[in-house]
Amino acid sequence: MELTNARWRTATRSSNNGGACVEVADNLPGRVLVRDSKDRDGGTLTFAPAAWRAFVAQTKHPA
């Protein structure tokens, strides 16, 4: 997977966790990428945009 054009940003809720942050790149067509900021080469999760939106919505308002 080509990640050269991914623009990574740190999740807003991760900023006070002593470096335990999640980074998200949502600028690529048809996918949202997620990785651990402490281990950027350790792997990347890939979500379809609709799946990512559903995941974020669920974490904001858990059942």
PDB file as gemmi writes it, atoms N, CA and C in Angstrom:
CRYST1    1.000    1.000    1.000  90.00  90.00  90.00 P 1                      
ATOM      1  N   MET A   1       0.857  -1.177   0.000  1.00  0.00           N  
ATOM      2  CA  MET A   1       0.000   0.000   0.000  1.00  0.00           C  
ATOM      3  C   MET A   1       0.902   1.239   0.000  1.00  0.00           C  
ATOM      4  N   GLU A   2       0.584   2.156  -0.842  1.00  0.00           N  
ATOM      5  CA  GLU A   2       1.354   3.404  -0.956  1.00  0.00           C  
ATOM      6  C   GLU A   2       0.894   4.403   0.113  1.00  0.00           C  
ATOM      7  N   LEU A   3       1.822   4.753   1.017  1.00  0.00           N  
ATOM      8  CA  LEU A   3       1.495   5.680   2.103  1.00  0.00           C  
ATOM      9  C   LEU A   3       2.202   7.021   1.962  1.00  0.00           C  
ATOM     10  N   THR A   4       2.922   7.216   0.865  1.00  0.00           N  
ATOM     11  CA  THR A   4       3.721   8.424   0.687  1.00  0.00           C  
ATOM     12  C   THR A   4       2.890   9.697   0.810  1.00  0.00           C  
ATOM     13  N   ASN A   5       1.681   9.692   0.296  1.00  0.00           N  
ATOM     14  CA  ASN A   5       0.850  10.897   0.300  1.00  0.00           C  
ATOM     15  C   ASN A   5      -0.051  11.016   1.518  1.00  0.00           C  
ATOM     16  N   ALA A   6       0.047  10.064   2.429  1.00  0.00           N  
ATOM     17  CA  ALA A   6      -0.791  10.129   3.634  1.00  0.00           C  
ATOM     18  C   ALA A   6      -0.366  11.317   4.495  1.00  0.00           C  
ATOM     19  N   ARG A   7      -1.337  12.108   4.909  1.00  0.00           N  
ATOM     20  CA  ARG A   7      -1.096  13.222   5.837  1.00  0.00           C  
ATOM     21  C   ARG A   7      -1.601  12.793   7.203  1.00  0.00           C  
ATOM     22  N   TRP A   8      -0.674  12.470   8.078  1.00  0.00           N  
ATOM     23  CA  TRP A   8      -1.005  11.943   9.398  1.00  0.00           C  
ATOM     24  C   TRP A   8      -1.283  13.075  10.374  1.00  0.00           C  
ATOM     25  N   ARG A   9      -2.266  12.862  11.244  1.00  0.00           N  
ATOM     26  CA  ARG A   9      -2.557  13.787  12.327  1.00  0.00           C  
ATOM     27  C   ARG A   9      -2.803  12.962  13.579  1.00  0.00           C  
ATOM     28  N   THR A  10      -2.468  13.533  14.707  1.00  0.00           N  
ATOM     29  CA  THR A  10      -2.672  12.860  15.981  1.00  0.00           C  
ATOM     30  C   THR A  10      -4.110  13.053  16.422  1.00  0.00           C  
ATOM     31  N   ALA A  11      -4.712  12.007  16.901  1.00  0.00           N  
ATOM     32  CA  ALA A  11      -6.086  12.089  17.385  1.00  0.00           C  
ATOM     33  C   ALA A  11      -6.179  13.088  18.525  1.00  0.00           C  
ATOM     34  N   THR A  12      -7.216  13.891  18.532  1.00  0.00           N  
ATOM     35  CA  THR A  12      -7.350  14.955  19.527  1.00  0.00           C  
ATOM     36  C   THR A  12      -7.474  14.427  20.946  1.00  0.00           C  
ATOM     37  N   ARG A  13      -8.018  13.263  21.136  1.00  0.00           N  
ATOM     38  CA  ARG A  13      -8.202  12.689  22.471  1.00  0.00           C  
ATOM     39  C   ARG A  13      -6.951  11.983  22.983  1.00  0.00           C  
ATOM     40  N   SER A  14      -5.905  11.891  22.180  1.00  0.00           N  
ATOM     41  CA  SER A  14      -4.693  11.175  22.569  1.00  0.00           C  
ATOM     42  C   SER A  14      -3.603  12.074  23.124  1.00  0.00           C  
ATOM     43  N   SER A  15      -3.777  13.361  23.116  1.00  0.00           N  
ATOM     44  CA  SER A  15      -2.695  14.297  23.388  1.00  0.00           C  
ATOM     45  C   SER A  15      -2.114  14.240  24.796  1.00  0.00           C  
ATOM     46  N   ASN A  16      -2.831  13.786  25.781  1.00  0.00           N  
ATOM     47  CA  ASN A  16      -2.327  13.794  27.153  1.00  0.00           C  
ATOM     48  C   ASN A  16      -1.992  12.403  27.675  1.00  0.00           C  
ATOM     49  N   ASN A  17      -1.665  11.480  26.793  1.00  0.00           N  
ATOM     50  CA  ASN A  17      -1.406  10.102  27.196  1.00  0.00           C  
ATOM     51  C   ASN A  17       0.066   9.754  27.244  1.00  0.00           C  
ATOM     52  N   GLY A  18       0.943  10.714  27.417  1.00  0.00           N  
ATOM     53  CA  GLY A  18       2.362  10.433  27.530  1.00  0.00           C  
ATOM     54  C   GLY A  18       2.956   9.783  26.301  1.00  0.00           C  
ATOM     55  N   GLY A  19       2.480  10.147  25.135  1.00  0.00           N  
ATOM     56  CA  GLY A  19       3.017   9.605  23.902  1.00  0.00           C  
ATOM     57  C   GLY A  19       2.244   8.424  23.353  1.00  0.00           C  
ATOM     58  N   ALA A  20       1.270   7.938  24.084  1.00  0.00           N  
ATOM     59  CA  ALA A  20       0.446   6.825  23.608  1.00  0.00           C  
ATOM     60  C   ALA A  20      -0.646   7.375  22.708  1.00  0.00           C  
ATOM     61  N   CYS A  21      -0.302   7.662  21.476  1.00  0.00           N  
ATOM     62  CA  CYS A  21      -1.221   8.344  20.573  1.00  0.00           C  
ATOM     63  C   CYS A  21      -1.586   7.483  19.373  1.00  0.00           C  
ATOM     64  N   VAL A  22      -2.735   7.770  18.846  1.00  0.00           N  
ATOM     65  CA  VAL A  22      -3.188   7.188  17.596  1.00  0.00           C  
ATOM     66  C   VAL A  22      -3.094   8.278  16.544  1.00  0.00           C  
ATOM     67  N   GLU A  23      -2.590   7.914  15.364  1.00  0.00           N  
ATOM     68  CA  GLU A  23      -2.532   8.858  14.250  1.00  0.00           C  
ATOM     69  C   GLU A  23      -3.475   8.376  13.153  1.00  0.00           C  
ATOM     70  N   VAL A  24      -4.107   9.337  12.498  1.00  0.00           N  
ATOM     71  CA  VAL A  24      -5.082   9.046  11.456  1.00  0.00           C  
ATOM     72  C   VAL A  24      -4.703   9.815  10.197  1.00  0.00           C  
ATOM     73  N   ALA A  25      -4.821   9.165   9.058  1.00  0.00           N  
ATOM     74  CA  ALA A  25      -4.675   9.828   7.755  1.00  0.00           C  
ATOM     75  C   ALA A  25      -5.980   9.589   7.002  1.00  0.00           C  
ATOM     76  N   ASP A  26      -6.716  10.664   6.760  1.00  0.00           N  
ATOM     77  CA  ASP A  26      -8.000  10.523   6.068  1.00  0.00           C  
ATOM     78  C   ASP A  26      -8.050  11.333   4.772  1.00  0.00           C  
ATOM     79  N   ASN A  27      -6.897  11.586   4.206  1.00  0.00           N  
ATOM     80  CA  ASN A  27      -6.836  12.381   2.981  1.00  0.00           C  
ATOM     81  C   ASN A  27      -6.727  11.529   1.715  1.00  0.00           C  
ATOM     82  N   LEU A  28      -6.656  10.226   1.840  1.00  0.00           N  
ATOM     83  CA  LEU A  28      -6.515   9.360   0.669  1.00  0.00           C  
ATOM     84  C   LEU A  28      -7.888   8.887   0.202  1.00  0.00           C  
ATOM     85  N   PRO A  29      -8.101   8.821  -1.094  1.00  0.00           N  
ATOM     86  CA  PRO A  29      -9.420   8.443  -1.605  1.00  0.00           C  
ATOM     87  C   PRO A  29      -9.820   7.022  -1.200  1.00  0.00           C  
ATOM     88  N   GLY A  30     -11.010   6.887  -0.638  1.00  0.00           N  
ATOM     89  CA  GLY A  30     -11.585   5.587  -0.362  1.00  0.00           C  
ATOM     90  C   GLY A  30     -11.037   4.834   0.828  1.00  0.00           C  
ATOM     91  N   ARG A  31     -10.207   5.475   1.654  1.00  0.00           N  
ATOM     92  CA  ARG A  31      -9.687   4.763   2.824  1.00  0.00           C  
ATOM     93  C   ARG A  31      -9.232   5.727   3.904  1.00  0.00           C  
ATOM     94  N   VAL A  32      -9.256   5.230   5.124  1.00  0.00           N  
ATOM     95  CA  VAL A  32      -8.768   5.959   6.289  1.00  0.00           C  
ATOM     96  C   VAL A  32      -7.730   5.057   6.939  1.00  0.00           C  
ATOM     97  N   LEU A  33      -6.565   5.605   7.205  1.00  0.00           N  
ATOM     98  CA  LEU A  33      -5.464   4.840   7.778  1.00  0.00           C  
ATOM     99  C   LEU A  33      -5.283   5.208   9.246  1.00  0.00           C  
ATOM    100  N   VAL A  34      -4.934   4.222  10.066  1.00  0.00           N  
ATOM    101  CA  VAL A  34      -4.731   4.429  11.492  1.00  0.00           C  
ATOM    102  C   VAL A  34      -3.457   3.698  11.901  1.00  0.00           C  
ATOM    103  N   ARG A  35      -2.626   4.364  12.729  1.00  0.00           N  
ATOM    104  CA  ARG A  35      -1.402   3.730  13.213  1.00  0.00           C  
ATOM    105  C   ARG A  35      -1.078   4.235  14.620  1.00  0.00           C  
ATOM    106  N   ASP A  36      -0.161   3.529  15.258  1.00  0.00           N  
ATOM    107  CA  ASP A  36       0.329   3.876  16.599  1.00  0.00           C  
ATOM    108  C   ASP A  36       1.504   4.824  16.430  1.00  0.00           C  
ATOM    109  N   SER A  37       1.444   5.989  17.051  1.00  0.00           N  
ATOM    110  CA  SER A  37       2.513   6.979  16.881  1.00  0.00           C  
ATOM    111  C   SER A  37       3.835   6.517  17.495  1.00  0.00           C  
ATOM    112  N   LYS A  38       3.794   5.593  18.453  1.00  0.00           N  
ATOM    113  CA  LYS A  38       5.020   5.090  19.070  1.00  0.00           C  
ATOM    114  C   LYS A  38       5.708   4.043  18.206  1.00  0.00           C  
ATOM    115  N   ASP A  39       4.983   3.445  17.260  1.00  0.00           N  
ATOM    116  CA  ASP A  39       5.514   2.382  16.416  1.00  0.00           C  
ATOM    117  C   ASP A  39       4.998   2.576  14.989  1.00  0.00           C  
ATOM    118  N   ARG A  40       5.423   3.629  14.369  1.00  0.00           N  
ATOM    119  CA  ARG A  40       4.897   4.004  13.047  1.00  0.00           C  
ATOM    120  C   ARG A  40       5.164   2.965  11.970  1.00  0.00           C  
ATOM    121  N   ASP A  41       6.176   2.143  12.153  1.00  0.00           N  
ATOM    122  CA  ASP A  41       6.470   1.092  11.176  1.00  0.00           C  
ATOM    123  C   ASP A  41       5.861  -0.248  11.579  1.00  0.00           C  
ATOM    124  N   GLY A  42       5.113  -0.264  12.674  1.00  0.00           N  
ATOM    125  CA  GLY A  42       4.585  -1.503  13.204  1.00  0.00           C  
ATOM    126  C   GLY A  42       3.308  -2.002  12.546  1.00  0.00           C  
ATOM    127  N   GLY A  43       2.774  -1.271  11.615  1.00  0.00           N  
ATOM    128  CA  GLY A  43       1.553  -1.692  10.931  1.00  0.00           C  
ATOM    129  C   GLY A  43       0.544  -0.565  10.867  1.00  0.00           C  
ATOM    130  N   THR A  44      -0.327  -0.663   9.909  1.00  0.00           N  
ATOM    131  CA  THR A  44      -1.349   0.348   9.673  1.00  0.00           C  
ATOM    132  C   THR A  44      -2.679  -0.344   9.460  1.00  0.00           C  
ATOM    133  N   LEU A  45      -3.691   0.112  10.148  1.00  0.00           N  
ATOM    134  CA  LEU A  45      -5.041  -0.384   9.915  1.00  0.00           C  
ATOM    135  C   LEU A  45      -5.673   0.453   8.806  1.00  0.00           C  
ATOM    136  N   THR A  46      -6.458  -0.185   7.970  1.00  0.00           N  
ATOM    137  CA  THR A  46      -7.141   0.500   6.876  1.00  0.00           C  
ATOM    138  C   THR A  46      -8.641   0.299   7.016  1.00  0.00           C  
ATOM    139  N   PHE A  47      -9.375   1.405   6.981  1.00  0.00           N  
ATOM    140  CA  PHE A  47     -10.826   1.373   7.079  1.00  0.00           C  
ATOM    141  C   PHE A  47     -11.438   2.011   5.837  1.00  0.00           C  
ATOM    142  N   ALA A  48     -12.594   1.523   5.435  1.00  0.00           N  
ATOM    143  CA  ALA A  48     -13.405   2.248   4.461  1.00  0.00           C  
ATOM    144  C   ALA A  48     -13.926   3.487   5.194  1.00  0.00           C  
ATOM    145  N   PRO A  49     -14.097   4.610   4.501  1.00  0.00           N  
ATOM    146  CA  PRO A  49     -14.559   5.828   5.185  1.00  0.00           C  
ATOM    147  C   PRO A  49     -15.847   5.637   5.980  1.00  0.00           C  
ATOM    148  N   ALA A  50     -16.823   4.913   5.448  1.00  0.00           N  
ATOM    149  CA  ALA A  50     -18.081   4.708   6.172  1.00  0.00           C  
ATOM    150  C   ALA A  50     -17.848   3.879   7.441  1.00  0.00           C  
ATOM    151  N   ALA A  51     -16.983   2.885   7.362  1.00  0.00           N  
ATOM    152  CA  ALA A  51     -16.671   2.065   8.539  1.00  0.00           C  
ATOM    153  C   ALA A  51     -15.964   2.899   9.594  1.00  0.00           C  
ATOM    154  N   TRP A  52     -15.065   3.793   9.168  1.00  0.00           N  
ATOM    155  CA  TRP A  52     -14.357   4.657  10.117  1.00  0.00           C  
ATOM    156  C   TRP A  52     -15.339   5.599  10.812  1.00  0.00           C  
ATOM    157  N   ARG A  53     -16.248   6.197  10.044  1.00  0.00           N  
ATOM    158  CA  ARG A  53     -17.241   7.093  10.643  1.00  0.00           C  
ATOM    159  C   ARG A  53     -18.100   6.347  11.659  1.00  0.00           C  
ATOM    160  N   ALA A  54     -18.487   5.117  11.340  1.00  0.00           N  
ATOM    161  CA  ALA A  54     -19.296   4.320  12.265  1.00  0.00           C  
ATOM    162  C   ALA A  54     -18.498   3.993  13.529  1.00  0.00           C  
ATOM    163  N   PHE A  55     -17.234   3.661  13.374  1.00  0.00           N  
ATOM    164  CA  PHE A  55     -16.375   3.370  14.524  1.00  0.00           C  
ATOM    165  C   PHE A  55     -16.248   4.590  15.427  1.00  0.00           C  
ATOM    166  N   VAL A  56     -15.955   5.743  14.842  1.00  0.00           N  
ATOM    167  CA  VAL A  56     -15.808   6.974  15.632  1.00  0.00           C  
ATOM    168  C   VAL A  56     -17.125   7.314  16.330  1.00  0.00           C  
ATOM    169  N   ALA A  57     -18.238   7.190  15.632  1.00  0.00           N  
ATOM    170  CA  ALA A  57     -19.530   7.489  16.236  1.00  0.00           C  
ATOM    171  C   ALA A  57     -19.800   6.546  17.415  1.00  0.00           C  
ATOM    172  N   GLN A  58     -19.443   5.296  17.275  1.00  0.00           N  
ATOM    173  CA  GLN A  58     -19.677   4.328  18.356  1.00  0.00           C  
ATOM    174  C   GLN A  58     -18.791   4.630  19.573  1.00  0.00           C  
ATOM    175  N   THR A  59     -17.567   5.082  19.343  1.00  0.00           N  
ATOM    176  CA  THR A  59     -16.690   5.379  20.476  1.00  0.00           C  
ATOM    177  C   THR A  59     -17.145   6.641  21.209  1.00  0.00           C  
ATOM    178  N   LYS A  60     -17.802   7.534  20.501  1.00  0.00           N  
ATOM    179  CA  LYS A  60     -18.319   8.751  21.138  1.00  0.00           C  
ATOM    180  C   LYS A  60     -19.570   8.465  21.953  1.00  0.00           C  
ATOM    181  N   HIS A  61     -20.373   7.501  21.501  1.00  0.00           N  
ATOM    182  CA  HIS A  61     -21.643   7.194  22.141  1.00  0.00           C  
ATOM    183  C   HIS A  61     -21.803   5.677  22.270  1.00  0.00           C  
ATOM    184  N   PRO A  62     -21.020   5.041  23.147  1.00  0.00           N  
ATOM    185  CA  PRO A  62     -21.105   3.585  23.275  1.00  0.00           C  
ATOM    186  C   PRO A  62     -22.479   3.148  23.784  1.00  0.00           C  
ATOM    187  N   ALA A  63     -22.849   1.971  23.369  1.00  0.00           N  
ATOM    188  CA  ALA A  63     -24.173   1.416  23.763  1.00  0.00           C  
ATOM    189  C   ALA A  63     -24.174   0.985  25.202  1.00  0.00           C  
TER     190      ALA A  63                                                      
END                                                                             
